[in-house]
Amino acid sequence: MKTLKIKVYEYAELNEKAKEQARYWLLSSGLDSQFEWECTQEDAKNVDLILEGTHHGTMKGHFLNGAVNTAEKILKEHGKTCETYKTAKEFLKAYNACEDDSPEQDSLVEEFELSILEDYRILSDKNQEHIESEEYMADAMEANGYTFTEDGKRQG
């Protein structure tokens, strides 16, 4: 049996080129991206909205129990400064001003679905941008105690 001794380094101890390699490893692992996506999906599910993912830059999804139900839940669950809150509030105001079961209400429901899905696409993009930032990656590697070889390859 052979015993190999390998020096390992924490992210902060690496030179810039090795840090770049370590960040590449973290991004390519997809772990944080998957976690962020699951959190976004869970947030939407809490307001009875199912997110199916993006296709050609458009978020796809659907209401579980109708647009009005989702809008009302958003007003209860999301902060007033959130874009989803603003979108839901505008929708309910316009929807409630219409006659029941009118074509105008149907049109408003379709517009609301597109708008709220766009809000979630933007949120998802911002979350992805955040996890790709050097600051986030450095914090994540330090918090998880990841170690690397001198050239920035994951070890351990």
MDAnalysis code that builds the backbone (N, CA, C; Angstrom):
import MDAnalysis as mda
import numpy as np

u = mda.Universe.empty(468, n_residues=156, atom_resindex=np.repeat(np.arange(156), 3), trajectory=True)
u.add_TopologyAttr("name", ["N", "CA", "C"] * 156)
u.add_TopologyAttr("resid", np.arange(1, 157))
u.add_TopologyAttr("resname", ["MET", "LYS", "THR", "LEU", "LYS", "ILE", "LYS", "VAL", "TYR", "GLU", "TYR", "ALA", "GLU", "LEU", "ASN", "GLU", "LYS", "ALA", "LYS", "GLU", "GLN", "ALA", "ARG", "TYR", "TRP", "LEU", "LEU", "SER", "SER", "GLY", "LEU", "ASP", "SER", "GLN", "PHE", "GLU", "TRP", "GLU", "CYS", "THR", "GLN", "GLU", "ASP", "ALA", "LYS", "ASN", "VAL", "ASP", "LEU", "ILE", "LEU", "GLU", "GLY", "THR", "HIS", "HIS", "GLY", "THR", "MET", "LYS", "GLY", "HIS", "PHE", "LEU", "ASN", "GLY", "ALA", "VAL", "ASN", "THR", "ALA", "GLU", "LYS", "ILE", "LEU", "LYS", "GLU", "HIS", "GLY", "LYS", "THR", "CYS", "GLU", "THR", "TYR", "LYS", "THR", "ALA", "LYS", "GLU", "PHE", "LEU", "LYS", "ALA", "TYR", "ASN", "ALA", "CYS", "GLU", "ASP", "ASP", "SER", "PRO", "GLU", "GLN", "ASP", "SER", "LEU", "VAL", "GLU", "GLU", "PHE", "GLU", "LEU", "SER", "ILE", "LEU", "GLU", "ASP", "TYR", "ARG", "ILE", "LEU", "SER", "ASP", "LYS", "ASN", "GLN", "GLU", "HIS", "ILE", "GLU", "SER", "GLU", "GLU", "TYR", "MET", "ALA", "ASP", "ALA", "MET", "GLU", "ALA", "ASN", "GLY", "TYR", "THR", "PHE", "THR", "GLU", "ASP", "GLY", "LYS", "ARG", "GLN", "GLY"])
u.atoms.positions = np.array([
    [0.837, -1.168, 0.000],
    [0.000, 0.000, 0.000],
    [0.887, 1.238, 0.000],
    [0.438, 2.240, -0.771],
    [1.163, 3.502, -0.833],
    [0.354, 4.569, -0.120],
    [1.055, 5.477, 0.484],
    [0.412, 6.620, 1.125],
    [0.864, 7.876, 0.398],
    [-0.105, 8.642, -0.049],
    [0.213, 9.899, -0.712],
    [-0.142, 11.057, 0.202],
    [0.737, 12.007, 0.246],
    [0.454, 13.221, 1.004],
    [0.188, 14.335, 0.002],
    [-0.963, 14.966, 0.165],
    [-1.340, 16.059, -0.731],
    [-1.637, 17.277, 0.125],
    [-1.034, 18.374, -0.238],
    [-1.341, 19.616, 0.457],
    [-2.668, 20.133, -0.099],
    [-3.554, 20.516, 0.796],
    [-4.822, 21.090, 0.362],
    [-4.946, 22.500, 0.939],
    [-5.714, 23.304, 0.238],
    [-5.853, 24.705, 0.593],
    [-7.325, 25.080, 0.644],
    [-7.630, 26.008, 1.518],
    [-8.955, 26.588, 1.511],
    [-8.992, 27.611, 0.386],
    [-10.184, 27.950, -0.021],
    [-10.357, 28.867, -1.149],
    [-9.557, 30.163, -0.961],
    [-9.626, 30.757, 0.208],
    [-8.965, 32.032, 0.468],
    [-7.445, 31.947, 0.338],
    [-6.886, 30.748, 0.454],
    [-5.438, 30.571, 0.388],
    [-4.924, 30.408, -1.040],
    [-5.817, 30.284, -1.991],
    [-5.427, 30.061, -3.384],
    [-5.028, 31.358, -4.071],
    [-4.149, 31.235, -5.102],
    [-3.838, 32.405, -5.921],
    [-5.011, 32.650, -6.887],
    [-4.999, 33.743, -7.603],
    [-6.142, 34.120, -8.446],
    [-6.462, 33.084, -9.521],
    [-5.444, 32.531, -10.147],
    [-5.677, 31.530, -11.193],
    [-6.321, 30.274, -10.600],
    [-5.857, 29.856, -9.442],
    [-6.426, 28.678, -8.774],
    [-7.848, 28.960, -8.286],
    [-8.098, 30.196, -7.820],
    [-9.462, 30.565, -7.415],
    [-10.417, 30.491, -8.601],
    [-9.943, 30.904, -9.746],
    [-10.766, 30.824, -10.959],
    [-11.136, 29.371, -11.256],
    [-10.178, 28.479, -11.117],
    [-10.423, 27.047, -11.324],
    [-11.426, 26.519, -10.299],
    [-11.298, 26.947, -9.053],
    [-12.216, 26.508, -7.990],
    [-13.634, 27.012, -8.272],
    [-13.749, 28.271, -8.721],
    [-15.079, 28.810, -9.052],
    [-15.691, 28.042, -10.225],
    [-14.870, 27.699, -11.194],
    [-15.349, 26.909, -12.324],
    [-15.890, 25.564, -11.830],
    [-15.184, 24.933, -10.911],
    [-15.651, 23.656, -10.361],
    [-17.017, 23.826, -9.696],
    [-17.152, 24.878, -8.869],
    [-18.413, 25.080, -8.159],
    [-19.559, 25.326, -9.138],
    [-19.329, 26.168, -10.123],
    [-20.382, 26.441, -11.114],
    [-20.761, 25.191, -11.897],
    [-19.762, 24.434, -12.310],
    [-20.048, 23.245, -13.122],
    [-20.708, 22.138, -12.312],
    [-20.582, 22.182, -10.984],
    [-21.245, 21.169, -10.161],
    [-22.762, 21.341, -10.213],
    [-23.215, 22.594, -10.408],
    [-24.649, 22.867, -10.506],
    [-25.410, 22.754, -9.196],
    [-24.725, 22.470, -8.112],
    [-25.408, 22.260, -6.833],
    [-26.169, 23.495, -6.374],
    [-25.520, 24.636, -6.376],
    [-26.168, 25.851, -5.898],
    [-27.263, 26.300, -6.849],
    [-27.055, 26.129, -8.143],
    [-28.089, 26.489, -9.125],
    [-29.344, 25.658, -8.899],
    [-29.169, 24.386, -8.670],
    [-30.317, 23.502, -8.431],
    [-31.040, 23.893, -7.144],
    [-30.276, 24.198, -6.115],
    [-30.872, 24.604, -4.843],
    [-31.670, 25.896, -5.008],
    [-31.098, 26.881, -5.694],
    [-31.796, 28.158, -5.912],
    [-33.068, 27.948, -6.724],
    [-33.020, 27.111, -7.765],
    [-34.191, 26.840, -8.583],
    [-35.287, 26.170, -7.753],
    [-34.905, 25.218, -6.919],
    [-35.882, 24.548, -6.061],
    [-36.524, 25.524, -5.080],
    [-35.751, 26.480, -4.568],
    [-36.306, 27.497, -3.663],
    [-37.301, 28.392, -4.399],
    [-36.979, 28.765, -5.620],
    [-37.886, 29.592, -6.422],
    [-39.167, 28.823, -6.713],
    [-39.037, 27.549, -7.072],
    [-40.218, 26.721, -7.328],
    [-41.074, 26.594, -6.068],
    [-40.448, 26.414, -4.930],
    [-41.180, 26.269, -3.670],
    [-41.917, 27.557, -3.325],
    [-41.274, 28.692, -3.554],
    [-41.926, 29.976, -3.320],
    [-43.182, 30.099, -4.188],
    [-43.074, 29.733, -5.431],
    [-44.225, 29.800, -6.338],
    [-45.310, 28.813, -5.916],
    [-44.904, 27.628, -5.527],
    [-45.876, 26.613, -5.107],
    [-46.671, 27.076, -3.879],
    [-46.027, 27.852, -3.012],
    [-46.707, 28.373, -1.821],
    [-47.864, 29.302, -2.165],
    [-47.856, 29.844, -3.380],
    [-48.959, 30.703, -3.830],
    [-49.752, 30.018, -4.949],
    [-49.668, 28.696, -4.979],
    [-50.407, 27.870, -5.946],
    [-50.061, 28.173, -7.398],
    [-48.779, 28.358, -7.640],
    [-48.268, 28.549, -8.990],
    [-47.191, 27.500, -9.224],
    [-47.312, 26.761, -10.314],
    [-46.318, 25.743, -10.659],
    [-45.395, 26.304, -11.728],
    [-44.097, 26.318, -11.427],
    [-43.091, 26.739, -12.404],
    [-42.503, 25.501, -13.056],
    [-42.510, 25.492, -14.376],
    [-42.010, 24.327, -15.117],
    [-40.627, 24.558, -15.699],
    [-40.130, 25.786, -15.625],
    [-38.819, 26.100, -16.171],
    [-38.930, 27.084, -17.320],
    [-37.763, 27.486, -17.823],
    [-37.757, 28.444, -18.924],
    [-37.566, 27.728, -20.247],
    [-38.172, 28.302, -21.258],
    [-38.038, 27.788, -22.619],
    [-37.890, 28.990, -23.538],
    [-36.750, 29.095, -24.202],
    [-36.456, 30.234, -25.077],
    [-36.644, 31.559, -24.341],
    [-36.177, 31.633, -23.102],
    [-36.227, 32.863, -22.323],
    [-37.564, 33.198, -21.705],
    [-38.535, 32.298, -21.796],
    [-39.860, 32.529, -21.229],
    [-40.128, 31.494, -20.149],
    [-40.566, 31.959, -18.974],
    [-40.911, 31.033, -17.901],
    [-42.232, 30.357, -18.242],
    [-42.276, 29.081, -18.078],
    [-43.496, 28.302, -18.305],
    [-44.048, 27.860, -16.960],
    [-45.364, 27.818, -16.859],
    [-45.996, 27.385, -15.632],
    [-47.498, 27.547, -15.713],
    [-48.169, 27.251, -14.595],
    [-49.629, 27.352, -14.569],
    [-50.130, 27.514, -13.126],
    [-51.344, 28.023, -13.022],
    [-51.993, 28.177, -11.718],
    [-52.546, 26.828, -11.267],
    [-52.428, 26.549, -9.983],
    [-53.004, 25.321, -9.433],
    [-54.500, 25.466, -9.173],
    [-54.891, 26.607, -8.634],
    [-56.284, 26.809, -8.237],
    [-56.838, 28.135, -8.738],
    [-56.426, 28.543, -9.901],
    [-56.939, 29.756, -10.512],
    [-56.119, 30.991, -10.216],
    [-56.251, 31.962, -11.111],
    [-55.482, 33.197, -11.037],
    [-55.836, 34.030, -9.809],
    [-57.121, 34.134, -9.506],
    [-57.547, 34.959, -8.368],
    [-56.974, 34.398, -7.072],
    [-57.039, 33.087, -6.899],
    [-56.480, 32.442, -5.705],
    [-54.988, 32.736, -5.577],
    [-54.255, 32.590, -6.678],
    [-52.815, 32.850, -6.647],
    [-52.540, 34.313, -6.303],
    [-53.269, 35.216, -6.931],
    [-53.063, 36.650, -6.659],
    [-53.334, 36.968, -5.196],
    [-54.393, 36.435, -4.655],
    [-54.721, 36.684, -3.237],
    [-53.646, 36.130, -2.316],
    [-53.119, 34.952, -2.628],
    [-52.048, 34.370, -1.811],
    [-50.769, 35.205, -1.903],
    [-50.489, 35.713, -3.089],
    [-49.302, 36.557, -3.252],
    [-49.419, 37.789, -2.366],
    [-50.601, 38.399, -2.332],
    [-50.794, 39.593, -1.500],
    [-50.595, 39.285, -0.020],
    [-50.893, 38.068, 0.400],
    [-50.706, 37.670, 1.798],
    [-49.261, 37.273, 2.104],
    [-48.608, 36.641, 1.130],
    [-47.294, 36.030, 1.366],
    [-46.098, 36.896, 0.972],
    [-46.249, 37.757, -0.028],
    [-45.109, 38.512, -0.554],
    [-45.140, 39.948, -0.049],
    [-43.980, 40.526, 0.090],
    [-43.869, 41.906, 0.547],
    [-44.354, 42.898, -0.498],
    [-44.774, 44.038, -0.031],
    [-45.358, 45.051, -0.910],
    [-44.379, 45.599, -1.948],
    [-43.099, 45.437, -1.734],
    [-42.119, 45.943, -2.700],
    [-41.769, 44.918, -3.783],
    [-42.241, 43.685, -3.619],
    [-41.974, 42.631, -4.607],
    [-42.743, 42.903, -5.898],
    [-42.126, 42.598, -7.005],
    [-42.808, 42.749, -8.291],
    [-44.026, 41.833, -8.380],
    [-43.925, 40.656, -7.789],
    [-45.072, 39.743, -7.806],
    [-46.257, 40.348, -7.076],
    [-46.000, 41.037, -5.986],
    [-47.060, 41.695, -5.216],
    [-47.728, 42.772, -6.063],
    [-46.904, 43.600, -6.700],
    [-47.435, 44.683, -7.530],
    [-48.265, 44.129, -8.689],
    [-47.770, 43.083, -9.313],
    [-48.486, 42.461, -10.430],
    [-49.823, 41.894, -9.968],
    [-49.815, 41.191, -8.829],
    [-51.043, 40.594, -8.299],
    [-52.055, 41.663, -7.904],
    [-51.572, 42.725, -7.297],
    [-52.473, 43.804, -6.861],
    [-53.151, 44.466, -8.066],
    [-52.372, 44.753, -9.101],
    [-52.932, 45.349, -10.329],
    [-53.967, 44.423, -10.961],
    [-53.637, 43.148, -11.008],
    [-54.557, 42.172, -11.601],
    [-55.880, 42.145, -10.852],
    [-55.818, 42.017, -9.528],
    [-57.058, 41.919, -8.753],
    [-57.912, 43.180, -8.877],
    [-57.271, 44.323, -8.904],
    [-58.006, 45.580, -9.055],
    [-58.764, 45.586, -10.382],
    [-58.079, 45.250, -11.466],
    [-58.715, 45.238, -12.792],
    [-59.756, 44.128, -12.895],
    [-59.432, 42.963, -12.363],
    [-60.332, 41.811, -12.445],
    [-61.638, 42.084, -11.697],
    [-61.536, 42.641, -10.505],
    [-62.719, 42.915, -9.692],
    [-63.573, 44.042, -10.262],
    [-63.007, 44.870, -11.121],
    [-63.753, 45.962, -11.752],
    [-64.586, 45.478, -12.945],
    [-64.343, 44.250, -13.380],
    [-65.061, 43.692, -14.531],
    [-66.328, 42.970, -14.090],
    [-67.204, 42.789, -15.049],
    [-68.385, 41.966, -14.800],
    [-67.951, 40.511, -14.701],
    [-68.643, 39.733, -13.854],
    [-68.307, 38.320, -13.685],
    [-68.442, 37.565, -14.993],
    [-67.528, 36.629, -15.202],
    [-67.520, 35.743, -16.365],
    [-67.523, 36.487, -17.701],
    [-66.865, 37.612, -17.740],
    [-66.788, 38.372, -18.983],
    [-65.524, 38.002, -19.751],
    [-65.542, 38.231, -21.070],
    [-64.329, 37.984, -21.863],
    [-63.150, 38.838, -21.367],
    [-63.473, 40.004, -20.824],
    [-62.427, 40.879, -20.300],
    [-61.714, 40.212, -19.121],
    [-62.460, 39.520, -18.257],
    [-61.835, 38.808, -17.135],
    [-60.922, 37.702, -17.656],
    [-61.379, 36.983, -18.672],
    [-60.552, 35.921, -19.253],
    [-59.243, 36.486, -19.785],
    [-59.337, 37.622, -20.449],
    [-58.148, 38.271, -20.994],
    [-57.205, 38.704, -19.875],
    [-57.777, 39.230, -18.799],
    [-56.959, 39.652, -17.652],
    [-56.251, 38.466, -17.002],
    [-56.921, 37.339, -16.933],
    [-56.305, 36.133, -16.366],
    [-55.104, 35.719, -17.216],
    [-55.265, 35.723, -18.532],
    [-54.154, 35.363, -19.431],
    [-52.986, 36.334, -19.271],
    [-53.292, 37.625, -19.208],
    [-52.245, 38.632, -19.038],
    [-51.541, 38.469, -17.690],
    [-52.319, 38.185, -16.648],
    [-51.741, 37.998, -15.321],
    [-50.800, 36.790, -15.309],
    [-51.215, 35.709, -15.924],
    [-50.361, 34.532, -15.962],
    [-49.028, 34.849, -16.637],
    [-49.078, 35.522, -17.773],
    [-47.836, 35.894, -18.463],
    [-46.983, 36.826, -17.608],
    [-47.628, 37.793, -16.963],
    [-46.891, 38.774, -16.150],
    [-46.262, 38.143, -14.916],
    [-47.015, 37.299, -14.230],
    [-46.483, 36.707, -13.001],
    [-45.371, 35.707, -13.326],
    [-45.502, 34.997, -14.439],
    [-44.429, 34.094, -14.860],
    [-43.181, 34.885, -15.254],
    [-43.372, 36.044, -15.863],
    [-42.231, 36.899, -16.203],
    [-41.558, 37.410, -14.929],
    [-42.350, 37.776, -13.921],
    [-41.773, 38.187, -12.637],
    [-40.897, 37.082, -12.061],
    [-41.376, 35.848, -12.134],
    [-40.593, 34.726, -11.607],
    [-39.374, 34.425, -12.476],
    [-39.457, 34.649, -13.782],
    [-38.287, 34.461, -14.645],
    [-37.205, 35.452, -14.253],
    [-37.604, 36.689, -14.052],
    [-36.647, 37.724, -13.652],
    [-36.032, 37.380, -12.303],
    [-36.847, 36.952, -11.358],
    [-36.353, 36.551, -10.041],
    [-35.357, 35.398, -10.164],
    [-35.707, 34.421, -10.969],
    [-34.825, 33.267, -11.178],
    [-33.496, 33.704, -11.803],
    [-33.558, 34.600, -12.788],
    [-32.337, 35.108, -13.419],
    [-31.466, 35.855, -12.410],
    [-32.096, 36.672, -11.562],
    [-31.340, 37.411, -10.542],
    [-30.694, 36.459, -9.546],
    [-31.421, 35.416, -9.152],
    [-30.848, 34.422, -8.239],
    [-29.645, 33.742, -8.878],
    [-29.754, 33.397, -10.161],
    [-28.648, 32.750, -10.864],
    [-27.451, 33.685, -10.957],
    [-27.714, 34.936, -11.277],
    [-26.645, 35.935, -11.351],
    [-25.940, 36.061, -9.999],
    [-26.725, 36.035, -8.934],
    [-26.156, 36.139, -7.585],
    [-25.235, 34.961, -7.280],
    [-25.680, 33.745, -7.585],
    [-24.845, 32.586, -7.241],
    [-23.620, 32.462, -8.138],
    [-23.603, 33.200, -9.229],
    [-22.421, 33.210, -10.094],
    [-21.438, 34.312, -9.718],
    [-21.780, 35.118, -8.728],
    [-20.877, 36.196, -8.314],
    [-19.697, 35.617, -7.534],
    [-18.557, 36.272, -7.665],
    [-17.358, 35.815, -6.969],
    [-17.564, 35.807, -5.456],
    [-18.247, 36.828, -4.952],
    [-18.478, 36.925, -3.509],
    [-19.295, 35.726, -3.003],
    [-20.373, 35.404, -3.702],
    [-21.207, 34.277, -3.286],
    [-20.396, 32.978, -3.317],
    [-19.667, 32.768, -4.413],
    [-18.916, 31.517, -4.538],
    [-17.849, 31.399, -3.457],
    [-17.169, 32.490, -3.163],
    [-16.159, 32.459, -2.098],
    [-16.804, 32.104, -0.765],
    [-17.928, 32.747, -0.463],
    [-18.638, 32.456, 0.788],
    [-19.102, 31.002, 0.836],
    [-19.620, 30.498, -0.275],
    [-20.119, 29.118, -0.318],
    [-18.988, 28.118, -0.107],
    [-17.844, 28.374, -0.730],
    [-16.725, 27.438, -0.587],
    [-16.161, 27.464, 0.829],
    [-16.092, 28.640, 1.410],
    [-15.608, 28.751, 2.789],
    [-16.597, 28.093, 3.755],
    [-17.871, 28.377, 3.586],
    [-18.901, 27.845, 4.489],
    [-18.965, 26.321, 4.432],
    [-18.730, 25.758, 3.260],
    [-18.801, 24.303, 3.106],
    [-17.474, 23.610, 3.379],
    [-16.433, 24.393, 3.654],
    [-15.137, 23.814, 3.996],
    [-14.476, 23.071, 2.847],
    [-14.773, 23.462, 1.615],
    [-14.158, 22.804, 0.461],
    [-12.658, 23.064, 0.451],
    [-11.920, 22.051, 0.074],
    [-10.471, 22.197, -0.048],
    [-10.052, 21.872, -1.466],
    [-8.889, 22.443, -1.834],
    [-8.412, 22.362, -3.209],
    [-6.917, 22.122, -3.229],
    [-6.457, 21.585, -4.347],
    [-5.024, 21.487, -4.543],
    [-4.509, 22.886, -4.886],
    [-3.209, 23.021, -4.959],
    [-2.613, 24.337, -5.200],
    [-3.095, 24.963, -6.506],
    [-3.448, 24.124, -7.481],
    [-3.905, 24.660, -8.774],
    [-5.414, 24.870, -8.837],
    [-6.123, 24.662, -7.712],
    [-7.542, 24.964, -7.649],
    [-8.472, 23.798, -7.939],
    [-7.922, 22.601, -8.060],
    [-8.782, 21.428, -8.286],
    [-9.321, 20.946, -6.962],
    [-10.594, 20.570, -6.980],
    [-11.294, 20.115, -5.763],
    [-10.621, 18.887, -5.198],
    [-10.413, 18.902, -3.894],
    [-9.783, 17.781, -3.195],
    [-10.523, 17.551, -1.899],
    [-10.834, 16.307, -1.642],
    [-11.446, 15.985, -0.353],
    [-12.934, 15.868, -0.359],
])
